[in-house]
Amino acid sequence: MRRTLIAFIAAVGLILALPGTASAHDTDDWYKTSSIPSGFGYVGYSTSHVGGVYQEVAMWRSNNYLVLQGYTSDTRDDGYCGAVQITYETYDYSAGKWSGHWHTRAFALVDCSTGGTGSGAYYSYARSSYQFRNVYSRACHASSSGSIVECESNWHGPI
């Protein structure tokens, strides 16, 4: 019985220690900028329209420093808002190579208008503080406060 209790407590502790999805601005990975800096070249975009949410993320890059611009539109009157989530691979500066470690973040925009594609929420530009690659995006349902409720299972990209 005692071993079972210890195992249960350890399992709960492990689950509670797992990181949740943070907003891009909950870390120093990204900061808001008003334009695309000189020297950054357009790479492409990823998009999807799933479950009443349209999302699109465009990317510009210079030496694996990135600038992203996002858009989402809530296209269905279902009680949810539209949101976007991104994931990307980080660079390990101490090892001098790509880490194989991924960060997943909510892209800081939410649309609750249910006005259809074209009347959603645009985000100016988010610039990376570090080198990243293999950016993927996906459509998500969010609450009116912007908290992500659920996301489509597929990631779109890489961009």
C-alpha positions in Angstrom: 0.0 0.0 0.0 2.8 2.4 0.9 4.6 1.8 -2.4 1.4 2.4 -4.3 0.9 5.7 -2.5 4.5 6.8 -3.2 4.1 5.8 -6.9 0.8 7.7 -7.1 2.4 10.9 -5.5 5.4 10.6 -7.8 3.1 10.3 -10.9 1.0 13.3 -9.9 4.2 15.3 -9.2 5.5 14.4 -12.7 2.2 15.5 -14.4 2.1 18.8 -12.5 5.7 19.5 -13.5 5.0 19.2 -17.2 5.0 22.6 -18.9 1.8 23.9 -20.3 1.5 25.9 -23.5 2.8 29.4 -22.9 2.0 32.5 -24.8 4.8 33.7 -27.0 5.1 36.7 -24.7 5.3 34.6 -21.5 8.9 34.0 -22.4 11.6 36.0 -24.0 11.5 34.0 -27.3 9.6 36.7 -29.1 9.0 40.4 -29.0 6.6 42.7 -30.9 8.0 44.8 -33.7 6.4 47.2 -36.1 8.0 46.1 -39.3 10.1 43.5 -41.0 13.8 44.5 -40.5 16.1 45.0 -43.5 17.8 41.9 -44.6 15.0 39.5 -43.7 13.7 37.5 -46.7 10.2 36.2 -47.1 10.1 32.4 -46.6 6.4 31.5 -46.9 3.3 30.8 -44.9 1.2 28.0 -43.4 -2.5 28.0 -43.2 -5.5 25.8 -42.3 -9.3 26.1 -41.9 -10.6 23.6 -39.4 -13.6 23.5 -37.0 -14.7 27.1 -37.7 -11.2 28.6 -37.3 -9.0 29.9 -40.1 -5.4 30.5 -39.3 -2.4 31.8 -41.3 1.2 32.5 -40.2 3.8 34.1 -42.6 7.5 34.1 -41.9 10.6 36.1 -42.8 14.1 34.9 -41.9 17.7 36.2 -41.6 20.3 33.7 -40.3 17.5 31.7 -38.6 16.3 34.8 -36.7 12.6 35.0 -37.6 9.8 37.5 -38.0 6.3 36.0 -37.9 3.0 37.6 -38.8 -0.3 35.9 -37.8 -3.9 36.0 -38.7 -6.9 34.2 -37.4 -10.6 34.3 -38.1 -13.5 32.7 -36.2 -15.7 31.5 -39.0 -18.5 29.6 -37.1 -20.9 30.7 -34.4 -20.1 27.9 -32.0 -19.3 29.7 -28.7 -15.5 29.5 -29.3 -13.1 32.1 -30.6 -10.3 31.5 -33.2 -6.7 31.3 -32.1 -3.3 30.1 -33.5 -0.7 28.0 -31.9 2.9 27.7 -33.2 5.7 25.3 -32.5 9.4 25.6 -33.5 12.8 24.0 -32.9 15.4 25.9 -30.8 19.1 26.3 -31.3 21.5 25.1 -28.6 24.1 27.9 -28.4 26.3 26.0 -25.9 26.6 22.9 -28.2 26.6 25.0 -31.4 23.8 22.9 -33.1 20.1 22.5 -33.4 18.8 21.1 -30.1 15.9 18.8 -31.2 14.0 20.7 -28.5 10.7 22.3 -29.4 8.8 25.2 -27.9 5.0 25.4 -28.4 3.4 28.8 -27.9 0.0 30.5 -28.4 0.4 33.2 -31.0 -0.9 36.3 -29.3 -4.2 36.9 -31.2 -7.8 35.8 -30.8 -10.8 36.5 -32.9 -14.4 36.1 -31.6 -16.2 38.0 -34.4 -17.7 34.9 -36.2 -17.6 37.2 -39.3 -15.9 34.7 -41.6 -12.6 34.7 -43.3 -11.4 38.2 -44.0 -12.8 39.8 -40.8 -10.5 38.3 -38.3 -7.6 39.4 -36.1 -4.2 40.4 -37.4 -1.0 40.5 -35.3 1.6 43.0 -36.3 5.0 41.2 -36.2 6.7 39.0 -33.7 10.5 38.9 -34.0 12.5 36.0 -32.5 15.1 36.8 -29.8 17.0 33.6 -30.7 17.6 31.4 -33.7 14.7 29.0 -34.5 13.7 26.8 -37.4 10.9 24.5 -38.6 8.0 26.7 -37.6 4.6 25.0 -37.7 1.2 26.4 -37.0 -2.3 25.2 -36.3 -5.9 26.4 -35.8 -7.3 26.4 -32.2 -10.5 27.1 -30.4 -10.1 29.6 -27.6 -12.2 31.2 -24.8 -13.2 34.8 -25.1 -10.3 35.6 -22.7 -7.9 34.1 -25.2 -7.1 30.8 -23.3 -6.7 27.9 -25.8 -9.3 25.3 -25.3 -8.4 22.8 -28.0 -6.4 22.7 -31.2 -6.6 20.7 -34.4 -4.4 17.6 -34.3 -2.4 18.5 -37.5 0.5 21.0 -37.6 1.0 22.9 -40.9 4.4 23.7 -42.2 7.2 23.9 -41.8 7.6 27.5 -42.9 
